[in-house]
Amino acid sequence: MPFTVLHVCMGNICRSPMAERLLVLAASQRLAKADPDADLGDLLRSVSAGTGGWHEGEEMNPPAARQITLRGGSPDGFTARKLTIAQLDEADLILTATADQSDYVHALVPGAAARTFVLGHLGRLLRDVELKALPPAGVDPETFAARAAALVAALDRLRGETEPQPGDDLDDPWGRGDQTFQRIADDIDEALYALVDALLPGAPRPA
């Protein structure tokens, strides 16, 4: 089973779909440099859901889809889902757009707290992780999964009792213009590129 990252926002048509597809894009780009023959689907699964079900079955919001396309990703085939306990149980890492949504996840599945992070908080924590202490990086599923699991555990230890800061929350861009969506997508990208850097550090040197 690939390492599963679940992105959570409110309606699952703006922030979490952008995060779902932008993680795939960042990881695909890195993997292409590390090993063009490796299949990202064997290593990583990026999915999303919303705490509310108002938009269930809908496509993502057009300005969110535009941001993904502009950056080289694909919004195709996306369908909004309502968050379920089963989705939380199968996720190895849960990234929420806001602290309120993290609280919602904790209430639904208290045992998920150690693998649930506000995306902006995760981005800050990644700066301080001792990456050299993690298992080696690699593009085979077992090696990748071992490093990913160790990274989540290291991030949780580093977090300790610290709370996310208000600035870690992603603004809700719904109903706002392309500039707002661009700013939110930039914030998402920044955190997710740091995550990909930790999971798949720079392409290996040729032998």
N, C-alpha and C positions, 0 to 999 in steps of 0.2 A: 504493500500500500504506500503510495507516495506521501511525502510530508505535506499535510493539508493546512493551509492558511485560510481562515474564515474572516472576512471583512464584514463589519456590522455598522450600519447607520440607522436612520429612522425609517425611511420609506423604501430603501434599496433601489432608487432610480438615479441618484446623483453621486454622493460621496463613495459609498461602498462599491458600486460598479466601477467607478474610475480606479479605485484602489485594486480591485480584482484584476482588471485588465492591464493596469500599469505595472503590477508586479510580474505578470506573465511577460510583458514586453522587456522589462529590465533584466529578468532572469534569462530570457531567450537570447538577448544580446550578449550577455556575459558568457552563457554556455556555448554560443557559436564561436567565441574566441578560445574558450578552454578546450572544447572538444566538439567539432562540427558534427560528429557522428552520434553524439549523445542525444537522447530524446528527453526533453524537459518533462513530458508527461510521466516518465518513469520516476522522476525525482520529486516533483513539486506539483501540487494541486492548489489552485487559487480560486476560491468561491466566495459568495457574499449573500447576505440576507438583511432584512430590515426588522426592527423591533415591532413595527406596525405592519398590518397587512393591507393597507388601503390600495396599494399599487400592485398587488400580487398579479402576476401574469403579464404585466406591462413591459414594454421595451424601456431602455434607460432614457432619461431626459435628453433631448437633442443636444443641448450645449455640453453635456457630459460626454456624449458620444463624439462630438466634434473634437474635444480635447484629446481623447484617446487616438482618434484618427490623425490629428495634427502631429502627434508625437510618434507616429509610426505603428500604433497598435490597432487592434480590431475590436469594434463593439458588436460584431455580428453574433447572432444567436443568443443574445442576453435576454433573460426573463426574470423579472423581479420575484423574490420569494419572501415569505414571512419566516422569521427566525423560529427554529424548533429546538427542543432539547436534544433530539437526535443529531442535528447539525453540530451543536456545541460538543456533544460527546465524541464525535469523530474528528474534531479539529485538533491539530497539534499546537496551533498558535492562533489566538483570536485577537484581532485588531479592531478596536472600536473607534468611531470618529470622535466621540466625546466621553467624558468621565461618567455622565448620566447613563450612557449606554453600557459602560463597563459595570456599573452598579446593577443594571437590569440583567446582564449576563450572570453576575454573581448570585442574584436572587433566584434565577431560573436553575442554575447548576452551581451550587457553592463550590464544588470540587474543581471548577474550571478557573478559579481565581489565579492560580500560579501560572497559567498560560494565557491570561487575558491582559492586554495592555491597551491604553489609549495610544493611537498611532504616533502622535507627537511626542509623548513621553518615551515610547520605544526609541524614536529617533535620537532623543537626548541620551538615553541610557547606552545606546550603541557606541557612543563616543568613548565611553569609559570601560567597555568590556575588554578583558585581557584575551585577545584573540589567539595568542600563542599558546594559551593554556587549554584551548579546545582540541578535540580530536582532529586529525589531519583532514584537509578538504579533499574532495574527490568527486568524480562525476558518475561513479557507480552508485546504485540506489542505497546499498547498505552503508557505505562511507558517508554519503550525503545525509542520510537519515540520522546517523550517529552524531555528526557535527551539529545538525539542526536541533536535535533534542538537547544536546549539551549547551547550545547557545541559549535556548529558551530558559533552561535551568539557571544559567549564569546571569541572564537578564533579571530573572526573578530574585535571585540572591542579591544582586546589585541594587535592585529597587528597594529591598527591605521594607521598611515602614513608610517610605516616602510616598507622598500622594502626587498625582499628576497636577500640573499647574494650569490655571485658566487658559494660558496661551497655548497649551497642548491641544485643546479642542479645535477641531476643524469647523469653521463656520458653515452653516447650512446655506448652500448657494441656490437652493430651489427658488425659482421665480425671479432670479436676478440675472444680470447680463453676462456676456461671454468673458468680460474682464474678471468678474468674481470667480467664475469657473476656472479661468486660467490660473488665478492666484491659488485656489484650493488645490488644483492639479499639481502646481509647482510644490506646494507643501507636502502633498502625498508622495510625489516623486522623490523629494529630498530624503524622507524617512525610508522609503522602500529601496532606494539605491544603496543606502547605508546597510540595510538588511541583506541585500544581495551581495554587497561587498564582504560582509561577514560570512555568508554561507558559501560563496564561490569567490574567494579572493583572486585577484588578478590572474590572467591566463598563465599557465605554467611555462617556464622557459623551455625552449627546445632542447632535447637531449644532445 
